């Protein structure tokens, strides 16, 4: 599946696994974060997970030599295989 992998944007990431699971985490103020870990489906141009969904505004493809995609109009860059970071304050490289 072309969506499998760790996808990083400026203050968030989505990690999509081939077996139908994902983890999404977004930084909030004061060191807090919003986290979703669940199974997902892709229906048309929407990734749907428990209590969350993202519109695929650009499918994965090469842009300026980097594999990237857009969800809800925000660009995510592919950073390797999917990984679970959990509830800790561990974040992939590139998250500000």
N, C-alpha and C positions, 0 to 999 in steps of 0.2 A: 504494500500500500504506500502511495507516494507521500502520505502525511506522517508516517512513522518517523520518530526522532525527537530530539530536544530542540525546541524552537524558542529563541530568546528575543524579546523586545526590550525597550528601554527600562522599564520598571516591573517586568513580569516575564513569565515563561509558561509554555505549555509543553508537556512531555507526553507524547502519544505512542502507545505500545500496540504492536500488531495484534495482540490477543483481545483488543477491544477495551483497554483501560487507559485512563489519562490522569495526569496531575497538572493542575493549573495553580499558579501562585502569583499574586500581585502585591507589590509593596504598598503599604498605606503609611500614614503619618505616625510619628512617635515609635517607630520600630515595629509596628503591628503589620499584619499581612492578611489577605483574604486567600483562602486555599480551598480548592475543590479536588477531590480524588474520587473517581467513580468510573463506572463503565460508560461508554458513549456509543452513539450511532451517528452516521452521516446520512442525512436525508436531503437530497438536492445539494444546495449550497450552504447547509447549516450543520454544524457539529453540535449535537445535543448531548449534554451530560446532566446528572442529577442537579436540578435547580439552576443550571447555567446553560447558555448556548452562545455560539459564536457564528457570525455570518462569514463565509469564505468569500472575501472580496477580490482576492487574486490567488489562484491555485499555485502550488509550489513550482518554482522555475528559477532559472539562472538570471540574476540581475547584477551587472557589474562584476561578474565572476564569483558571485556568492549565491548559494541556494537560499531562496527566501519565499515567503508567502504573506498574504495580508488576511487578517481576521478582524472584522469590524473596522476596516480601514486602517489598522495599525500593522506596520511591517514587522514580521518575525523572521529572524535569520536562523538557519539550521546550524546547530553546534555539535552534532554527533548523534550517537544512539540515545534512545530514551533513558531517563534516569529518574528515580524518586528521591526528592530532597526532604520530604516529610515536613513536619511542623516546626522544625528547627529554623534557625536563622542562617542556614546554609543556602547559598544562592549560586546559580551558574555564573561563570565569568561573563562580564558584559552587562550585568544588571546594576543600575545605578541607584 
